[in-house]
């Protein structure tokens, strides 16, 4: 049994994480903290669906008590300032932010626009996508929980890139996300009157998740990759649907690539390759830690098309963090993650 802390429990990902940890079979004690609360506050006041199910409180500041692992569900810049104090006490760390995802200090500075306060974290952190880094995650002191878009995009392209069947210079990711992906504090674009009955692209050429995708797919390909990635805002609360395009090096029927994907993920508990011809959708994954994939081939133009669906708050954030925690602490990887999903 483990004692776990959450820093940043008041945000969307934070109280989704609290929901998962409170009912986790291997977590004996959960401590929740967030500077946004001025005094101890019941978690159900932040997540009304938990009313009557728990007396768990969110406290303003960590009191320094012992723990086995701490999860930072915090904005960029927080983990780099605080993680070392936990690591030095033997407390393992899972970081939701971009503070530990990239291996290059220069790349981090370019895309995040801030000076890193603890560059050694970039060298030590393991990228927390279990489907490609499971062994390293088990042994890690600090894990960089992937971004929501990179999770959807990378899982959708891993089998094709690893098998070398696509021209990696042709990779395109067209992604749609629900509004919760922007976090709890929003600008005017994300208010209901602006989102409702609307659809728009944003950060078309400069989204900070781009180098993360390039990095992980490049490691698989053994060469530099520069993907074209365009996110769009959906008038929905949660979920990501990514449509991924790549030109095949040689003509291949859809059935052959379907078999490749099924074999690649046959032992992965949270990736579901749907039957050939079946389309994935947001409703199929909302509230769950699953990534659903649909494989298609447009033989007319020799193009592989993969659609990938995740819940941005679960497999794209808190569920994946719990999956990483399970691996780091030696629990069953699926522990606490196969319960029916709960909405915001």
N, C-alpha and C positions, 0 to 999 in steps of 0.2 A: 504494500500500500504506500501511496505517495502523498506528500504535502506539496501543493502547487500554489504559486502566486500569479496573479494577472495584474499587470500594470497597464492602465488604460481601459478599464472595464466599462466606462460610460459610453463608448462609441458603438457603432453598429457591430463591428467585428468583435469588440470587447464583450458586449453582453450576449452575443451569439456564442462566444467562447465560454462565458459563464454558464450558459444553459447546458452546454455539452459536459463541462467539468463537474457541475453539481450532481449530475446523474451518472458519472463515470464509475464503473465498478471497481476500479483500482485506485481511485483518488479518495483518500481518507479525509483530507482537509483542503479547502479552497479558500484562499485569501484574495479579496478583490480590492484594488486601489485605483483611484483616479483623482487628479488634481481639480477636475471640474466639479467635484462635490466638496462642499465646505464643512460638512459633518457627516458621520456615518448615515448612509441612506440605503433602505432596502432595495435590492436589485430589481424587485418587481415594479418599483416606481419608474425604472428605466426601461424595463421589459415587461409590460403589463400582462402578457400571457403567462408569466410565472407567478402571478398573484395566487396565494393559497397553496403553493407547492414548495416554497422554501422561505426560510427566514434569513437567508444570506445577505450580508451587508456589504456595501461598497464604502471603503474608508478613504479619507483624503490622502494619506501618506503611509508608505511602508514603514512598519515599526522595527525592521531589522531582524525579525524572528527567523529561525531556521526554515529551510525549504529544500526540496529535492530539485525543483525546476521552477523557473520564472518565465512567463510569456509576456513579451512586450507588444501589446496591441496599440502601438503609439505612432505618431507621425515621424517623418524623417528627422533625424537629428537627436532624438531622445536616447535611443539604444547606445549610440556611440559615446554618449556622456555617462551612462549609468551601468552598462553591462559589465564593465571590468570589476566593479565593486561586488557583484554577485559571483562572477567567475573566480575571483580571488578567495571567496569563501566556500568554494566547491559546489556552488549552485549552478546547474546547467541552464542554458538560455535558448529560447526560441524567439526570433526577432521577426515581426511582421513588416518592418519598414525596409526601405532601400539601403539602410546603413551597412548591411553586410552581404548583399546579394552579388556584388560585382567583385572580380578579383583584381582589377586594376584601379589604383588610386587616381590616375589621370582620367580614366573613363568615368569614375564616380564624380569627380569634380566637374567634368564637362556636362554630364546629364542631370546631376542633382543641384549643381550650382552652389554647393557649400563645402567648406574645408572640413575634412574628416578629422575628428578629434582623437580617434584611436585607430590609426591605419592598420595596426597588427590584427584587428578583427577581420579585415578583408582577407588576410592570409590564412587565418584559422577557421573561419566559418565554412560550414558545408552547405551547399545549396540543397534546400529541403524538398526536392521532388523525389519521393520514395521510389517511383517507377524507374528512375535511372541512378539514384545515389543511395539506395537502401543500406548497403553495407557501411558506407562512410557515416551515414546518419546515426546508426547504432553506436558508433564509437565517438561521436562528436561531443565536444563541450558546448559548442554554440552552433545553432542551425539557422540559416537564413530562409525563413518561410517565403516561398515564391509569390510574386504578384499574381493577381487573379487572371489578367490577360495572358501572361506568359504560361500559366498552368494550362489554360485551354489551348493555346496555340502550340506549345511544345508537345503536349501529349498527342495532339492531332497530327504532328509531323514526324515524331520520333521514329516509327517503323520505316517510313519511306526514306528518311535521311540516313538512318543507320544502315539500311540495306543498299544504299547508293543507287536507287532506281530513279531519282529525280535530279534535274539540273538545279543545284542549290542557288544559282544566280537568279532564278525565276520565282522565288518564294514570295507569296502575297498572303497577308492575313487581313481579312475584312471582318471586323468584330463589332458586335452590338452588346451594350451593357445596360443593366438596370441602374436607376439613380443612386441606390445605396452604395455603388462602387465609388462614388465621389466622396464618401465619408459623411460624418454627422454635421460638420460646419460647411455650409454651401454658399455659393454666390448666386446671383439672380437667375442665371441660366437654369438652375436646378429646382427652382420653385415650381409648384404644381401648375400654375397657369402657363408657364413657359414650356414645360415638358409634355403636358397633356395634348394629345392629338398632334404631336410633333416628332420629328426625327432629324438629328443633325450630326455631322461629323465634327470632331474637335481634335485639337493637337495633331493635325494631319501629318506633319513632318517632324514633330519633336517630342513625342511621348516618351517619358522616362523608362517605360518598360521595354523599349526597343533594344538597348544593349544587353539586357537580361536574356532576351530570346536569342539574339545573335550569339551570345556567349555559350549558352547551353547547347544549341544546335550545332555551333561550330566545333565544340568538343566531340560531339558524336560524329560529325563529318570528317574531322581531322583537318579542317581547313577553315579559313575565315568565311563567315556568312553575314550578309547584310540583307535582312528581310524588309519588305515593304509592309508596313503595319499602319492601318487606319482604324481608329476606334470611332464608334457612333453611340449616341445616347438614346436609349429606348425609353418610352413612356411606361416603364414598369419598375417595380420596387427592387427586384433582385433577379439575378441570372445573367449569364453571358452566352451568346451564340456566336461562334466564330466560323466563318467560311474561309477555308484555306485552299490556295491554288499553287500548283507546281507542275512544270512541264516534265513529262516522263522522258528519260534518256532513250528508251526504246519502247515501241508499242507493247502494251500489256493489257489483257482483258481485265475487267473489273473483278471477276471471280478470283483471279490470281492474286490481286492486291488485297482483296478481302481476306483471303487465306493468310497472307502475310501479316495483316493486322490482327487477326484472330489468334495466330500463334504468338505474336509479340506480347499480347496482353492476356493470354489464357490463364496465367497464374496471378494476375493483378486483381486484388479484391475490389478496387474502386474504379476500374475502367471497364466499360461495357461497350463492346463493338456490336452494334445493332445488326440484324440480318440484312443482307444485301437488298437494297431498294427501300429499306425503312428509314425514315427521316428522324433525326433527333430533334428535340424541342425543349424549351425552358420548363414546361410543366413536368417533363419527365425527370428532372433533376432537382427542382426547387426544394429546399429543406434537407437535401441529402449531400453526402460526400462523394457522389458518383460523378464521373465524367463519361458522357455518352458520345460515341463516335459513329458517324455514317460515312461510308466509303463509296465514291463514285468515280467513274472514268468517262471523260468526254473523248471518245476515240476519234472524233472528227478533227480535233485540234491536239490530240495526244496529251491531254491534260488530266492530272489527278486533282480531284476536288474532294476535300474532307470537311464535313461539318462537325463541330465539337461544341457540346453544351455542358456547362457547369453552373452551380449556384456560386456566385462570386463571394458570398459570405461564408460558405462552408468549404467545399473543395478549393475555392479560390482564396480562403483565408483561415477561418477558425477550425473547420473540420480537418484541413490539411495540417494545421498546427498540432491538433490532438493526435493525428496519425503520426507525425514526427515525434511528439512526446512519447507515444506508445513505444516506438522503436528505441528511443534514447533510454527509456527506463525499463526496457525488457518486458513490456506487456504484450499481449496479443495485439497485432497491428490494427485490428478492426474494433478493439474494445471501445465502447461508448459511442460508436459511429454508425451502428446499424439500427438504431431506434428510429421510429417514425419522425419525420421532420416537423418542426414547428415554425409557423410564420412569424414575421416581425410583429 
